[in-house]
Amino acid sequence: MTEMTNTQQEAVRRVAAPRGMSLLEIMVVIVLIGLVTSMVGVAVMNRLEDGKIETARTQARNIESALEQYKLKFGSYPNATQGLSVLESPPKGTPIMDRIPKDPWNNDYIYSNPGQKNTRKFDVISKGPDGQEGTEDDVGNWEDSE
């Protein structure tokens, strides 16, 4: 059997010995994990808001369809005073909608007849994320020109 020299034994010990991470390396890893997590969080939140906007647009179009059914049944759209509640309790017959949904930000939809966006018909409006009517983030049953 051949014996190893001290230099060879030292080299084997250095290779085989486990080496820990320094505090600086750990801090760099934590910072990188934090950056990635924050970027993912922002992306998810933006997608969530996009989903709410699309939900509001879909609900407004569903209400628009119910208003079209109302017109077929009664000969005209409800006036602004009657509002959307007439879909739940029409003057006669069965309700066209069981209930008028709230928008994704928990606000009531607004019915405007005649409409400002749909000048020949009516507007069904969600105030959008800011909860203010008449701002650029309003969502409704009109086509956006983006």
N, C-alpha and C positions, 0 to 999 in steps of 0.2 A: 504494500500500500504506500502510496505517495503522500507525503505530508505537505500541507500547504504552508507557504511562507506567511509571515505576518501581514505582508502587503496584500496577498491574495485573500486572506481571511478578512481583512478590513474592507476590501472591495466587495466581497460577498455580503458582509453585514450591511453596507450602505445600500446595495441593491435590494436586499430582502427586508430591510427595516421599513415599517410603515411611516409615511410622512404625513403629518396633519396639515390642515389649511391654516393660513395666517388670518388674523383678524381683518386685514385689508381685503383679502380674497373673499372672505365671508360677506363683508360689507358690499363689495362690488356685486356679488351674486344677488344679495337682497335688493339692492337698488335696481338691478336689471329686472328682477321678478316684479318689483313695484311698477316699473315703467310699462312692462308688457301688460300687467293687470289693468292699469289705468287706461291704456289704449283700447283694450278689449271692452272695458266698461263704457267708454265713450261711444264706441261703435254700437254696442248693444242698446244703449239709451237712445241713440239716433234712430235705430231701427224700430224701437218701441214707439217713438213719436210718429214715425212714418206709418206704422200700423194703425195708430189711433186716427190719423188723418184719413187713411183709406177706409177705415170703419165708418167714420162720420160721413164720408162721401157716399158710401154704400147705403147707409141708413137714410140719408136725404133722398136718394133715388128710390128707395123703397116707399118712403112717404109720398114721393111724387107719383108713383104708380097707384097708391091708394087714392090720391086726389084725382087721378084720371078715372078710376073706377067710380068715385063719387060723382064726377061730371057725367059719366055715362048713365048713372042711376037717377040723378036729379036735374040734369040738363045744364048745370053750370058749376063752376068751382065755388067753394065757400068764399064768402067775403072775409075781409081782414078781421072784422069784429067776431065772426064765428070762429075763426082760427082753426087750428088742427084738432081741437077737442071734438069737433063735429064728426071726425072719423070714428071716434069711440062711441059717440051717441048721436047718430044722425036723426033728422026730424022724424023719419019713419023707417021701419024695417030694421034689419040686423046691422050691427056695427061692421064697418069695413076693416078696422084694425081693433084688436083686443086692447091694445094700449099703445100710446105714442112713446117710443123709446127716448131716453135722455142720450145726449151725445157722449162720447168717451170721456169728456171732462166734467160729466154730471150736470150739464146745463140743458135747459129745454131748447128744442129747435124753434126757430122763428119762422112764421109764415107771412110772406109779403105778397099781396095781390093788388095791383100788378107788381111784377118784380122789377128790380133795378138791373139785374144781370140777364134775366129772361124777360125782356120787355113785352113780349107777346103772351106770356103766361104768368107764372108766379115763381117766387124763390122760396126754397126751403133752406134755411141758413143755420149753421152751427157757428157759434162765436169763435171756435177754434181754441188753440192752446192758451191764448192770453185772456179768454173770457170776455173780451170787449167786442161789441158789435161794430161793424163798419171798418175794421182794420184789415190789413192785407193777408192775415192768416185765417180769415173766415173761410169756411168750407161749405159747399152746398151742392145743389142739383144742376149746376152749370158746368160747362166745359172750361177748364183752365187753359190759358194760352201761354204755357211755359215753354 
